[in-house]
Amino acid sequence: MNDKYPMLGFGLMRLPEKDGVIDFDQVCKMVDKYLESGNTYFDTAYVYHGGNSEKIVKDAIVKRYPRDSFTLATKLPAWSIKTMEDRDNIFNEQLDRMGVDYVDYYLLHSVEDGNNYDIYEKFDCFNWAMEKKAEGKIKNFGFSYHGTPDLLEKILDKHPEVEFVQIQLNYADWDSALINSGKLYKILSGRNIPITVMEPVKGGTLAKADEETEKILKDMRPDMSIASWALRFVGSLPGIRFILSGMSNEEQMEDNLKTFTDFEPLSVEEKETLAKAKRSMFKTEIVPCTGCRYCVDGCPSNISIPDIFSALNDKRKVPLDIRPNFYYNGLTSKYGKASDCLECGQCESVCPQHLNIIELLKEASSKFDDFKI
C-alpha cells in the first residue's frame, strides 16, 4: 500500500448471490483477499441487498476479524425517516445488524436537490450526526451526493462540520450535465475536503469495451484490464481518499487489487490514450444507468429496469445483434416487460442519475417486445 494514493474500498452493494441470497462463502473469500492486501474500507448502506448487506458485515467481517483491523461506512436513508425518533431507531438497528458499537464513516445517503436534502434538514440530521460523533458512535461524518454543484456549495457553506463527501466520479461522467463529476470534484478539492468516489467504473459500464476501443487501450497497456483504466483515472486525481468498487466475484477483486498494488497514476501519454478511447467508446450514446436498483423495489409492474437498460445499451451499440433480445426474453419471463410500465414515475423520483426512465422503457419496448426468432 502506498499512502500517497487512494485506497480501494470494498463496496458491499453488488455482492455475489447463490439461489437468490448472498453467497456467504464467496463473500468470506473476497473479504480475506481484500484485507490480506492491506486494504481496510468496507462500504455498505441500510438498503443494500434489502438490508442483508449490513447483516453480512457482522458474519463475514466483524465476527472473523478484530474491530481495529478494518473500517466500516454505512448510511442513513432519508426515505425511511418519518419522525425524529427514526434517526436513532435506524442507527441503532444498523449497529445491531453489523454487530458493532460505532461506525467509522457515517453518511447521509444520496443527498440531492429536493426531497432527500429537505428531509435531512427537516429532521436536523446534520446536528444529530454531530451528537453521535460526540458520543463516539460515529468517527467521521459526511454524505453521499447526487445533486447539483450549486446545492453542494450551499450545503458546504451551511455545514462546515462535514468531514468528507462521496460523489460519483469517472471519466465518462466528468463533463456530464447530469452527473457533473468534474464540477463536483473541483468544488470539493478547492475546499480541501476529502473525497470518496462511488461508481468509478460506472456500474461496470467502463469495465468492457468494443473491439476498437479495447484495441486502443490494449495497444498502450496490454497488461492492464479495461476496468483498470477507469480506476487509475480516478486514482490519479489529488484529494481522493477512497475509491469504491462494488465487486461481485473474486476475479473482479483480483483485478482491482492488481491495479491498486503499487498504484501507477496515469502518465501524460496514457491520459491522451484514454481520451481517444473515450471518444471511440461513446460514439453511440448509452443509457448512463449504474445499476443501483433504487428504481426496482417500488415498481408496481415488477420491471427489472437496470437489466433492461443493459440490454438496451447493447442493442444501441450493435443493432443487428440478437443476443440482447434473448437476454431480454429470459429476463421478462420472471419480471415485467418494458411495455408493462404504468408511467407512475416512482422510478424517476428515486433515480440518482435523473434518467428519463419512462421514455427509455418505451424505447426498450419498441426494440424488444415484438421480437420473434
VOBA-1610 file (N, C-alpha, C; in pm, whole numbers, padded with zeros to 5 digits, always signed):
BEGIN
Met+00084-00121+00000Met+00000+00000+00000Met+00087+00125+00000Asn+00048+00220-00081Asn+00118+00349-00086Asn+00021+00455-00039Asp+00048+00518+00076Asp-00045+00615+00133Asp-00061+00741+00047Lys+00025+00756-00052Lys+00017+00873-00139Lys-00104+00866-00229Tyr-00152+00744-00256Tyr-00263+00724-00348Tyr-00385+00669-00274Pro-00503+00675-00334Pro-00626+00633-00265Pro-00626+00483-00233Met-00710+00449-00137Met-00731+00310-00101Met-00851+00256-00178Leu-00842+00131-00219Leu-00956+00063-00279Leu-01057+00031-00170Gly-01180+00078-00187Gly-01286+00046-00093Gly-01372-00067-00145Phe-01408-00159-00058Phe-01491-00274-00094Phe-01638-00234-00077Gly-01705-00206-00189Gly-01847-00171-00186Gly-01932-00296-00173Leu-02019-00300-00074Leu-02099-00419-00045Leu-02241-00406-00101Met-02251-00347-00219Met-02381-00321-00280Met-02418-00427-00384Arg-02316-00490-00445Arg-02340-00587-00552Arg-02270-00719-00519Leu-02299-00773-00403Leu-02232-00895-00357Leu-02279-01017-00436Pro-02194-01118-00446Pro-02235-01239-00519Pro-02351-01307-00448Glu-02439-01364-00527Glu-02555-01434-00472Glu-02560-01578-00523Lys-02625-01662-00445Lys-02646-01802-00483Lys-02786-01840-00441Asp-02865-01883-00537Asp-03006-01918-00512Asp-03083-01802-00451Gly-03050-01681-00496Gly-03125-01563-00454Gly-03083-01501-00322Val-02981-01556-00257Val-02932-01498-00131Val-02782-01474-00143Ile-02730-01384-00058Ile-02588-01354-00061Ile-02507-01481-00036Asp-02407-01503-00121Asp-02321-01621-00111Asp-02216-01596-00002Phe-02244-01644+00118Phe-02159-01617+00234Phe-02016-01665+00213Asp-01999-01788+00165Asp-01865-01844+00148Asp-01783-01761+00049Gln-01847-01721-00059Gln-01778-01640-00160Gln-01740-01504-00103Val-01830-01444-00027Val-01801-01314+00034Val-01683-01326+00129Cys-01680-01431+00208Cys-01569-01450+00303Cys-01435-01460+00231Lys-01431-01533+00121Lys-01307-01544+00043Lys-01263-01407-00009Met-01360-01328-00054Met-01328-01195-00106Met-01281-01102+00005Val-01347-01110+00120Val-01306-01029+00237Val-01164-01065+00277Asp-01133-01193+00278Asp-00999-01236+00318Asp-00893-01180+00223Lys-00917-01192+00094Lys-00820-01141-00004Lys-00804-00990+00009Tyr-00915-00924+00030Tyr-00913-00778+00040Tyr-00830-00732+00160Leu-00856-00789+00277Leu-00783-00748+00397Leu-00637-00792+00392Glu-00611-00907+00335Glu-00472-00954+00323Glu-00389-00859+00237Ser-00454-00789+00146Ser-00382-00697+00057Ser-00345-00566+00125Gly-00397-00544+00246Gly-00368-00421+00319Gly-00477-00316+00309Asn-00585-00345+00236Asn-00699-00253+00229Asn-00793-00281+00345Thr-00870-00179+00386Thr-00949-00195+00510Thr-01090-00136+00505Tyr-01129-00069+00397Tyr-01251+00014+00396Tyr-01368-00060+00333Phe-01470-00089+00415Phe-01591-00155+00367Phe-01707-00055+00366Asp-01780-00050+00256Asp-01889+00046+00241Asp-02020-00028+00220Thr-02116-00002+00308Thr-02248-00062+00295Thr-02353+00046+00315Ala-02480+00007+00326Ala-02589+00102+00350Ala-02709+00026+00402Tyr-02799+00100+00465Tyr-02919+00043+00525Tyr-03002-00037+00425Val-03002+00007+00298Val-03092-00053+00198Val-03024-00156+00108Tyr-02892-00169+00110Tyr-02826-00260+00017Tyr-02869-00404+00043His-02897-00474-00065His-02940-00614-00058His-03059-00629+00039Gly-03149-00531+00038Gly-03267-00539+00123Gly-03234-00542+00272Gly-03121-00482+00311Gly-03079-00481+00450Gly-02980-00592+00483Asn-02966-00688+00393Asn-02878-00802+00421Asn-02730-00770+00404Ser-02699-00662+00337Ser-02558-00623+00324Ser-02500-00588+00461Glu-02575-00510+00540Glu-02526-00479+00675Glu-02517-00605+00760Lys-02609-00699+00740Lys-02606-00822+00819Lys-02485-00908+00783Ile-02447-00910+00655Ile-02332-00991+00615Ile-02203-00932+00671Val-02204-00801+00699Val-02088-00738+00762Val-02056-00807+00894Lys-02160-00833+00973Lys-02139-00898+01104Lys-02077-01037+01087Asp-02134-01118+00997Asp-02092-01257+00986Asp-01961-01275+00910Ala-01940-01196+00805Ala-01823-01217+00720Ala-01702-01134+00762Ile-01726-01026+00839Ile-01615-00938+00876Ile-01600-00926+01027Val-01704-00875+01094Val-01692-00842+01236Val-01663-00964+01322Lys-01728-01075+01295Lys-01707-01197+01375Lys-01574-01265+01343Arg-01512-01227+01231Arg-01395-01301+01185Arg-01264-01221+01196Tyr-01275-01091+01225Tyr-01155-01008+01231Tyr-01164-00911+01348Pro-01049-00873+01407Pro-01050-00773+01515Pro-01110-00641+01465Arg-01183-00572+01551Arg-01253-00449+01510Arg-01156-00342+01462Asp-01034-00339+01515Asp-00942-00233+01474Asp-00866-00266+01345Ser-00900-00379+01281Ser-00831-00418+01158Ser-00904-00375+01032Phe-01020-00313+01048Phe-01098-00269+00931Phe-01180-00146+00969Thr-01228-00076+00867Thr-01316+00038+00890Thr-01447+00016+00814Leu-01557+00065+00873Leu-01690+00048+00815Leu-01753+00181+00782Ala-01818+00185+00667Ala-01900+00301+00630Ala-02042+00253+00602Thr-02141+00324+00657Thr-02279+00297+00622Thr-02355+00429+00621Lys-02486+00421+00590Lys-02557+00545+00555Lys-02698+00549+00612Leu-02743+00671+00641Leu-02879+00697+00690Leu-02969+00730+00571Pro-03079+00655+00549Pro-03164+00678+00433Pro-03275+00780+00461Ala-03277+00888+00385Ala-03379+00992+00404Ala-03520+00937+00390Trp-03540+00846+00295Trp-03674+00797+00264Trp-03734+00710+00373Ser-03654+00671+00473Ser-03705+00592+00585Ser-03731+00676+00710Ile-03704+00806+00702Ile-03719+00893+00818Ile-03854+00964+00812Lys-03939+00934+00908Lys-04072+00997+00916Lys-04087+01079+01044Thr-04005+01048+01145Thr-04009+01119+01273Thr-03867+01140+01322Met-03851+01226+01421Met-03720+01247+01482Met-03665+01118+01541Glu-03754+01036+01595Glu-03711+00912+01659Glu-03654+00813+01559Asp-03695+00824+01433Asp-03649+00730+01332Asp-03498+00734+01313Arg-03439+00851+01337Arg-03293+00862+01320Arg-03221+00764+01412Asp-03256+00767+01540Asp-03194+00676+01637Asp-03235+00531+01612Asn-03363+00514+01577Asn-03411+00377+01555Asn-03333+00310+01442Ile-03314+00382+01333Ile-03241+00327+01219Ile-03095+00304+01255Phe-03035+00403+01318Phe-02893+00393+01353Phe-02867+00275+01447Asn-02951+00261+01548Asn-02934+00150+01642Asn-02954+00015+01574Glu-03049+00012+01481Glu-03070-00112+01404Glu-02945-00144+01322Gln-02883-00042+01265Gln-02762-00064+01186Gln-02649-00120+01272Leu-02630-00061+01391Leu-02526-00111+01481Leu-02552-00257+01517Asp-02678-00289+01541Asp-02714-00427+01577Asp-02693-00521+01458Arg-02735-00479+01340Arg-02715-00562+01221Arg-02568-00595+01200Met-02482-00494+01216Met-02340-00512+01187Met-02261-00567+01307Gly-02322-00564+01424Gly-02256-00617+01542Gly-02142-00530+01591Val-02158-00397+01581Val-02051-00305+01622Val-02107-00200+01718Asp-02017-00130+01785Asp-02055-00023+01878Asp-02043+00116+01815Tyr-01971+00122+01703Tyr-01952+00252+01637Tyr-01931+00229+01488Val-01947+00337+01411Val-01926+00335+01267Val-01813+00432+01235Asp-01717+00386+01157Asp-01600+00469+01127Asp-01635+00587+01036Tyr-01719+00561+00937Tyr-01759+00665+00841Tyr-01911+00656+00824Tyr-01980+00761+00869Tyr-02126+00760+00860Tyr-02171+00870+00765Leu-02262+00832+00674Leu-02305+00925+00570Leu-02456+00943+00569Leu-02500+01063+00535Leu-02637+01084+00493Leu-02645+01034+00349His-02738+00947+00322His-02740+00875+00196His-02808+00956+00085Ser-02741+00967-00029Ser-02798+01022-00151Ser-02857+01162-00132Val-02776+01253-00082Val-02817+01393-00071Val-02830+01450-00212Glu-02941+01514-00241Glu-02963+01575-00372Glu-03070+01681-00360Asp-03083+01760-00465Asp-03183+01868-00466Asp-03322+01810-00445Gly-03402+01876-00360Gly-03539+01832-00340Gly-03557+01749-00216Asn-03634+01641-00230Asn-03686+01568-00116Asn-03580+01519-00019Asn-03477+01450-00067Asn-03379+01393+00025Asn-03311+01499+00111Tyr-03257+01602+00048Tyr-03190+01707+00125Tyr-03288+01776+00220Asp-03408+01803+00172Asp-03508+01868+00256Asp-03540+01786+00380Ile-03546+01654+00364Ile-03574+01567+00478Ile-03459+01572+00580Tyr-03337+01569+00532Tyr-03223+01575+00624Tyr-03221+01706+00703Glu-03261+01815+00640Glu-03269+01942+00711Glu-03390+01946+00804Lys-03502+01897+00757Lys-03624+01898+00837Lys-03604+01824+00969Phe-03533+01713+00964Phe-03513+01632+01084Phe-03376+01655+01148Asp-03313+01766+01112Asp-03189+01811+01177Asp-03082+01702+01181Cys-03064+01634+01070Cys-02976+01518+01067Cys-02828+01554+01076Phe-02791+01673+01031Phe-02651+01712+01040Phe-02611+01728+01187Asn-02693+01802+01264Asn-02663+01818+01406Asn-02674+01686+01483Trp-02772+01606+01444Trp-02789+01474+01506Trp-02662+01390+01488Ala-02605+01393+01369Ala-02482+01317+01343Ala-02367+01367+01429Met-02362+01499+01450Met-02256+01554+01535Met-02273+01508+01680Glu-02397+01491+01724Glu-02422+01439+01857Glu-02372+01295+01868Lys-02397+01217+01763Lys-02348+01078+01762Lys-02196+01074+01761Lys-02136+01170+01694Lys-01990+01175+01693Lys-01937+01209+01832Ala-02002+01302+01900Ala-01961+01338+02036Ala-01973+01219+02131Glu-02070+01131+02102Glu-02088+01011+02184Glu-01987+00901+02149Gly-01911+00922+02041Gly-01814+00822+01998Gly-01871+00712+01911Lys-01996+00729+01867Lys-02061+00626+01787Lys-02038+00646+01637Ile-01996+00766+01599Ile-01956+00798+01463Ile-01816+00858+01472Lys-01723+00807+01393Lys-01587+00860+01395Lys-01569+00972+01291Asn-01627+00956+01174Asn-01616+01055+01067Asn-01753+01073+01003Phe-01791+01198+00976Phe-01926+01226+00924Phe-01920+01292+00787Gly-02004+01243+00698Gly-02013+01302+00564Gly-02145+01268+00498Phe-02151+01280+00367Phe-02271+01243+00294Phe-02234+01198+00153Ser-02320+01112+00098Ser-02306+01075-00043Ser-02393+01170-00123Tyr-02347+01207-00243Tyr-02409+01320-00311Tyr-02443+01288-00456His-02566+01327-00494His-02613+01310-00632His-02679+01437-00685Gly-02649+01551-00626Gly-02718+01674-00662Gly-02637+01766-00752Thr-02681+01891-00759Thr-02619+01989-00846Thr-02498+02053-00778Pro-02409+02112-00858Pro-02296+02185-00798Pro-02341+02299-00707Asp-02448+02369-00746Asp-02495+02482-00665Asp-02539+02436-00526Leu-02611+02325-00519Leu-02655+02276-00388Leu-02537+02230-00306Leu-02439+02168-00368Leu-02322+02124-00294Leu-02253+02242-00227Glu-02236+02351-00300Glu-02175+02471-00242Glu-02258+02520-00124Lys-02389+02520-00140Lys-02479+02568-00035Lys-02465+02482+00092Ile-02462+02352+00075Ile-02453+02262+00190Ile-02319+02279+00262Leu-02212+02288+00185Leu-02080+02301+00247Leu-02064+02435+00320Asp-02128+02539+00268Asp-02126+02668+00337Asp-02204+02660+00469Lys-02317+02591+00464Lys-02404+02582+00580Lys-02354+02483+00684His-02281+02382+00639His-02240+02273+00729His-02089+02249+00720Pro-02011+02337+00778Pro-01864+02319+00776Pro-01819+02198+00858Glu-01911+02139+00934Glu-01876+02022+01013Glu-01855+01896+00928Val-01900+01900+00803Val-01886+01783+00715Val-01738+01754+00690Glu-01700+01628+00711Glu-01558+01591+00704Glu-01517+01524+00574Phe-01612+01472+00501Phe-01582+01411+00370Phe-01711+01402+00290Val-01697+01388+00159Val-01814+01376+00072Val-01787+01265-00029Gln-01890+01186-00053Gln-01882+01076-00150Gln-01957+01118-00277Ile-01889+01114-00390Ile-01951+01155-00517Ile-01929+01048-00623Gln-02015+01051-00723Gln-01996+00967-00840Gln-01894+01035-00930Leu-01786+00964-00960Leu-01679+01024-01039Leu-01616+00918-01129Asn-01616+00946-01258Asn-01547+00861-01355Asn-01524+00943-01481Tyr-01441+00891-01569Tyr-01405+00971-01687Tyr-01522+00990-01782Ala-01620+00900-01781Ala-01735+00915-01869Ala-01828+01027-01822Asp-01835+01048-01690Asp-01926+01149-01634Asp-01857+01281-01602Trp-01730+01293-01636Trp-01654+01412-01598Trp-01721+01540-01649Asp-01768+01539-01774Asp-01831+01657-01833Asp-01982+01644-01843Ser-02039+01545-01777Ser-02183+01521-01786Ser-02262+01636-01723Ala-02364+01682-01795Ala-02450+01788-01743Ala-02546+01735-01636Leu-02561+01601-01628Leu-02648+01542-01526Leu-02570+01505-01401Ile-02455+01441-01418Ile-02378+01392-01304Ile-02279+01497-01253Asn-02221+01574-01344Asn-02131+01685-01306Asn-02009+01639-01226Ser-01953+01523-01261Ser-01839+01471-01185Ser-01727+01573-01173Gly-01688+01634-01286Gly-01577+01727-01285Gly-01604+01849-01198Lys-01724+01905-01208Lys-01758+02025-01130Lys-01762+01994-00981Leu-01820+01880-00945Leu-01827+01843-00803Leu-01688+01819-00747Tyr-01604+01753-00825Tyr-01467+01729-00781Tyr-01394+01861-00755Lys-01409+01955-00847Lys-01338+02082-00834Lys-01386+02161-00711Ile-01515+02153-00681Ile-01567+02221-00561Ile-01504+02162-00436Leu-01504+02031-00426Leu-01452+01964-00306Leu-01301+01978-00293Ser-01230+01959-00402Ser-01084+01970-00395Ser-01043+02114-00368Gly-01122+02210-00416Gly-01092+02350-00389Gly-01107+02386-00243Arg-01190+02310-00172Arg-01210+02333-00028Arg-01128+02236+00057Asn-01047+02154-00009Asn-00964+02054+00060Asn-01046+01956+00142Ile-01164+01920+00090Ile-01248+01821+00157Ile-01218+01684+00099Pro-01180+01587+00182Pro-01151+01452+00131Pro-01269+01394+00055Ile-01238+01322-00051Ile-01340+01270-00142Ile-01337+01117-00142Thr-01453+01057-00125Thr-01472+00915-00151Thr-01545+00903-00284Val-01500+00815-00369Val-01557+00803-00504Val-01643+00678-00515Met-01765+00695-00563Met-01851+00582-00598Met-01866+00578-00750Glu-01898+00463-00801Glu-01917+00439-00944Glu-01797+00481-01030Pro-01675+00446-00989Pro-01560+00481-01073Pro-01560+00407-01206Val-01627+00290-01209Val-01637+00212-01332Val-01779+00220-01388Lys-01856+00313-01334Lys-01992+00343-01382Lys-02080+00218-01390Gly-02089+00150-01273Gly-02175+00032-01268Gly-02130-00081-01358Gly-02000-00084-01391Gly-01947-00189-01478Gly-01942-00148-01624Thr-02004-00035-01658Thr-02005+00010-01797Thr-01864+00030-01851Leu-01774+00079-01767Leu-01638+00109-01811Leu-01542-00008-01790Ala-01598-00125-01761Ala-01515-00245-01745Ala-01505-00324-01874Lys-01581-00283-01974Lys-01579-00353-02101Lys-01584-00250-02213Ala-01544-00293-02331Ala-01538-00200-02444Ala-01554-00277-02574Asp-01594-00205-02679Asp-01600-00267-02811Asp-01458-00293-02861Glu-01446-00366-02971Glu-01315-00409-03020Glu-01223-00290-03049Glu-01277-00186-03112Glu-01196-00070-03148Glu-01140-00001-03024Thr-01226+00020-02926Thr-01183+00088-02803Thr-01086+00002-02724Glu-01114-00126-02715Glu-01025-00216-02642Glu-00886-00218-02705Lys-00880-00214-02837Lys-00750-00214-02906Lys-00669-00090-02871Ile-00736+00024-02863Ile-00667+00148-02828Ile-00599+00135-02693Leu-00672+00080-02596Leu-00619+00068-02460Leu-00516-00044-02449Lys-00542-00155-02514Lys-00451-00269-02505Lys-00320-00243-02579Asp-00325-00165-02686Asp-00200-00131-02756Asp-00107-00051-02665Met-00166+00031-02578Met-00085+00110-02485Met-00040+00027-02366Arg-00134-00048-02304Arg-00101-00128-02185Arg-00167-00266-02196Pro-00103-00359-02267Pro-00162-00493-02284Pro-00178-00568-02152Asp-00105-00526-02049Asp-00109-00596-01921Asp-00222-00549-01830Met-00294-00444-01870Met-00395-00386-01783Met-00536-00413-01837Ser-00632-00436-01746Ser-00771-00458-01786Ser-00836-00327-01827Ile-00950-00337-01894Ile-01024-00218-01933Ile-01071-00142-01809Ala-01115-00216-01707Ala-01163-00152-01584Ala-01052-00076-01513Ser-00930-00124-01523Ser-00819-00059-01451Ser-00796+00084-01499Trp-00826+00110-01625Trp-00810+00247-01676Trp-00904+00343-01604Ala-01026+00298-01579Ala-01122+00384-01508Ala-01077+00409-01365Leu-01028+00306-01298Leu-00982+00321-01161Leu-00857+00410-01154Arg-00768+00394-01249Arg-00646+00474-01248Arg-00675+00620-01283Phe-00776+00644-01365Phe-00815+00782-01394Phe-00855+00853-01265Val-00940+00788-01186Val-00987+00848-01061Val-00873+00858-00960Gly-00793+00751-00950Gly-00686+00749-00853Gly-00573+00846-00881Ser-00568+00897-01003Ser-00464+00994-01040Ser-00499+01136-00998Leu-00623+01156-00952Leu-00667+01289-00912Leu-00627+01317-00767Pro-00573+01434-00736Pro-00542+01469-00597Pro-00668+01479-00512Gly-00657+01448-00384Gly-00767+01467-00290Gly-00862+01351-00277Ile-00838+01242-00353Ile-00924+01124-00343Ile-00872+01034-00231Arg-00961+01000-00136Arg-00919+00917-00022Arg-00953+00770-00044Phe-01076+00741-00084Phe-01118+00604-00110Phe-01186+00596-00246Ile-01165+00484-00314Ile-01234+00457-00440Ile-01311+00327-00422Leu-01443+00336-00427Leu-01527+00220-00402Leu-01546+00137-00528Ser-01545+00007-00510Ser-01578-00084-00619Ser-01674-00189-00566Gly-01791-00198-00628Gly-01890-00298-00587Gly-01856-00433-00649Met-01759-00500-00593Met-01706-00624-00652Met-01800-00741-00627Ser-01829-00815-00734Ser-01928-00922-00728Ser-01868-01062-00734Asn-01737-01072-00759Asn-01672-01203-00765Asn-01523-01188-00739Glu-01456-01300-00722Glu-01313-01298-00690Glu-01229-01245-00805Glu-01275-01268-00928Glu-01200-01220-01043Glu-01192-01067-01044Gln-01305-01003-01015Gln-01306-00857-01007Gln-01217-00810-00893Met-01224-00879-00781Met-01141-00844-00667Met-00993-00852-00703Glu-00951-00960-00766Glu-00811-00980-00801Glu-00763-00874-00900Asp-00847-00841-00998Asp-00809-00740-01096Asp-00792-00603-01030Asn-00885-00569-00941Asn-00877-00440-00873Asn-00758-00432-00778Leu-00729-00542-00709Leu-00613-00542-00620Leu-00483-00528-00700Lys-00481-00587-00817Lys-00364-00571-00905Lys-00345-00424-00940Thr-00455-00355-00967Thr-00448-00213-01004Thr-00396-00129-00888Phe-00440-00160-00767Phe-00407-00075-00652Phe-00277-00115-00582Thr-00222-00230-00615Thr-00093-00267-00559Thr+00017-00196-00638Asp+00099-00119-00569Asp+00199-00034-00638Asp+00130+00052-00744Phe+00029+00125-00700Phe-00057+00204-00790Phe+00024+00296-00880Glu-00013+00297-01008Glu+00051+00384-01106Glu-00048+00490-01153Pro-00025+00617-01126Pro-00112+00721-01184Pro-00093+00725-01335Leu-00193+00773-01404Leu-00185+00782-01550Leu-00075+00878-01592Ser+00004+00836-01688Ser+00104+00926-01747Ser+00035+01021-01844Val+00107+01121-01891Val+00051+01215-01989Val+00008+01139-02114Glu+00090+01048-02159Glu+00058+00971-02279Glu-00064+00883-02257Glu-00076+00825-02137Glu-00192+00741-02108Glu-00319+00823-02099Lys-00310+00944-02048Lys-00428+01032-02045Lys-00476+01062-02187Glu-00384+01083-02277Glu-00420+01108-02416Glu-00483+00984-02479Thr-00429+00867-02444Thr-00485+00741-02493Thr-00626+00719-02441Leu-00648+00748-02313Leu-00780+00731-02254Leu-00881+00827-02318Ala-00839+00948-02348Ala-00928+01044-02415Ala-00968+00992-02553Lys-00874+00932-02623Lys-00902+00874-02754Lys-00999+00756-02740Ala-00975+00672-02639Ala-01063+00558-02615Ala-01204+00603-02579Lys-01214+00708-02501Lys-01345+00760-02462Lys-01423+00806-02585Arg-01356+00874-02677Arg-01424+00918-02800Arg-01473+00799-02880Ser-01392+00694-02883Ser-01431+00574-02955Ser-01546+00501-02885Met-01536+00490-02753Met-01633+00415-02674Met-01773+00474-02681Phe-01780+00605-02686Phe-01911+00669-02677Phe-01954+00737-02807Lys-01916+00672-02917Lys-01972+00718-03044Lys-02123+00695-03043Thr-02164+00587-02979Thr-02306+00560-02959Thr-02342+00595-02816Glu-02442+00678-02798Glu-02483+00718-02664Glu-02544+00599-02591Ile-02503+00579-02468Ile-02559+00471-02388Ile-02641+00528-02273Val-02728+00446-02217Val-02807+00486-02101Val-02714+00482-01980Pro-02693+00595-01911Pro-02595+00600-01802Pro-02649+00547-01669Cys-02710+00427-01676Cys-02761+00362-01555Cys-02648+00292-01483Thr-02638+00309-01351Thr-02530+00248-01273Thr-02573+00120-01204Gly-02699+00079-01221Gly-02745-00045-01160Gly-02766-00038-01011Cys-02794+00080-00956Cys-02815+00092-00811Cys-02942+00020-00766Arg-03039+00008-00860Arg-03164-00066-00838Arg-03260+00003-00742Tyr-03240+00129-00713Tyr-03336+00202-00630Tyr-03474+00204-00698Cys-03475+00197-00831Cys-03599+00206-00908Cys-03681+00078-00902Val-03619-00032-00862Val-03685-00162-00878Val-03783-00193-00766Asp-03744-00165-00640Asp-03825-00209-00526Asp-03968-00158-00530Gly-03986-00033-00573Gly-04121+00024-00569Gly-04196+00015-00700Cys-04143-00058-00797Cys-04209-00065-00929Cys-04334-00152-00920Pro-04454-00098-00945Pro-04576-00177-00934Pro-04588-00287-01038Ser-04510-00276-01146Ser-04513-00378-01252Ser-04397-00475-01243Asn-04317-00464-01135Asn-04204-00555-01113Asn-04111-00560-01233Ile-04077-00443-01286Ile-03987-00434-01401Ile-03843-00423-01351Ser-03756-00508-01401Ser-03615-00504-01363Ser-03544-00401-01452Ile-03565-00275-01418Ile-03528-00165-01506Ile-03379-00161-01541Pro-03286-00173-01444Pro-03144-00167-01480Pro-03103-00277-01578Asp-03160-00396-01562Asp-03124-00506-01652Asp-03178-00482-01793Ile-03295-00423-01802Ile-03348-00387-01933Ile-03260-00282-01999Phe-03211-00188-01920Phe-03123-00084-01976Phe-02989-00143-02022Ser-02942-00246-01954Ser-02820-00313-02000Ser-02841-00374-02138Ala-02956-00437-02156Ala-02988-00493-02287Ala-03004-00384-02392Leu-03067-00273-02352Leu-03087-00161-02444Leu-02954-00101-02487Asn-02862-00088-02394Asn-02730-00033-02429Asn-02659-00120-02531Asp-02664-00250-02510Asp-02600-00341-02606Asp-02669-00333-02742Lys-02799-00317-02742Lys-02873-00307-02867Lys-02841-00177-02940Arg-02824-00070-02864Arg-02787+00057-02925Arg-02651+00047-02993Lys-02557-00021-02928Lys-02422-00030-02981Lys-02416-00116-03107Val-02486-00230-03104Val-02484-00322-03219Val-02628-00360-03251Pro-02698-00280-03331Pro-02842-00301-03356Pro-02877-00437-03413Leu-02787-00499-03490Leu-02818-00627-03554Leu-02790-00747-03464Asp-02731-00724-03348Asp-02701-00832-03255Asp-02830-00875-03186Ile-02864-01004-03195Ile-02990-01051-03136Ile-02971-01105-02994Arg-02845-01110-02947Arg-02823-01160-02811Arg-02894-01077-02706Pro-02898-00943-02716Pro-02976-00865-02618Pro-03124-00903-02616Asn-03175-00944-02733Asn-03316-00985-02738Asn-03339-01113-02659Phe-03247-01208-02674Phe-03259-01332-02597Phe-03247-01303-02447Tyr-03154-01215-02412Tyr-03137-01177-02271Tyr-03266-01116-02218Tyr-03324-01026-02295Tyr-03447-00958-02254Tyr-03560-01060-02236Asn-03574-01152-02329Asn-03681-01251-02319Asn-03667-01336-02193Gly-03544-01375-02161Gly-03522-01452-02039Gly-03553-01370-01914Leu-03513-01244-01918Leu-03536-01155-01804Leu-03685-01136-01778Thr-03759-01112-01884Thr-03902-01080-01869Thr-03989-01204-01853Ser-03927-01321-01851Ser-04003-01440-01813Ser-04023-01444-01662Lys-03939-01365-01590Lys-03950-01358-01444Lys-03998-01221-01395Tyr-03971-01117-01473Tyr-04005-00981-01434Tyr-04095-00918-01541Gly-04144-00797-01511Gly-04231-00727-01604Gly-04157-00685-01730Lys-04232-00671-01839Lys-04178-00621-01965Lys-04170-00469-01961Ala-04093-00414-02051Ala-04084-00269-02061Ala-04221-00209-02091Ser-04299-00281-02170Ser-04433-00232-02207Ser-04531-00236-02092Asp-04495-00302-01979Asp-04583-00307-01862Asp-04576-00180-01778Cys-04487-00088-01816Cys-04473+00037-01740Cys-04604+00113-01733Leu-04643+00154-01613Leu-04768+00228-01590Leu-04746+00379-01594Glu-04620+00420-01613Glu-04584+00562-01618Glu-04621+00634-01488Cys-04605+00564-01375Cys-04638+00625-01245Cys-04530+00723-01200Gly-04407+00705-01250Gly-04300+00797-01217Gly-04223+00765-01090Gln-04262+00657-01020Gln-04193+00622-00896Gln-04044+00603-00919Cys-04011+00534-01028Cys-03870+00506-01059Cys-03791+00634-01081Glu-03848+00728-01154Glu-03778+00852-01185Glu-03757+00937-01059Ser-03846+00923-00962Ser-03836+01005-00841Ser-03720+00962-00752Val-03671+00838-00768Val-03563+00789-00682Val-03432+00765-00759Cys-03431+00794-00890Cys-03313+00765-00971Cys-03202+00866-00945Pro-03087+00824-00889Pro-02977+00918-00864Pro-02919+00978-00992Gln-02939+00908-01106Gln-02886+00958-01233Gln-02985+01048-01306His-03104+01065-01249His-03208+01151-01306His-03242+01111-01450Leu-03255+00981-01471Leu-03284+00931-01604Leu-03433+00945-01637Asn-03461+00965-01765Asn-03599+00969-01815Asn-03642+00825-01838Ile-03669+00754-01731Ile-03688+00610-01735Ile-03811+00572-01817Ile-03917+00647-01804Ile-04040+00614-01875Ile-04018+00611-02026Glu-03952+00714-02078Glu-03926+00719-02223Glu-03826+00612-02264Leu-03729+00583-02179Leu-03631+00480-02212Leu-03696+00342-02216Leu-03792+00318-02128Leu-03864+00191-02131Leu-03947+00179-02259Lys-04000+00290-02307Lys-04073+00287-02435Lys-03979+00248-02548Glu-03857+00303-02546Glu-03759+00267-02648Glu-03725+00119-02638Ala-03705+00070-02516Ala-03674-00072-02498Ala-03788-00160-02547Ser-03909-00118-02518Ser-04025-00195-02563Ser-04029-00204-02715Ser-03999-00093-02781Ser-04002-00092-02928Ser-03896-00183-02988Lys-03785-00203-02916Lys-03676-00285-02968Lys-03690-00433-02930Phe-03759-00462-02820Phe-03758-00599-02769Phe-03892-00670-02765Asp-04000-00599-02737Asp-04125-00668-02704Asp-04188-00741-02822Asp-04162-00698-02944Asp-04220-00764-03060Asp-04122-00856-03132Phe-04008-00883-03067Phe-03906-00965-03131Phe-03950-01110-03144Lys-03929-01166-03263Lys-03959-01308-03288Lys-03839-01368-03360Ile-03806-01490-03323Ile-03693-01558-03386Ile-03725-01591-03532
//
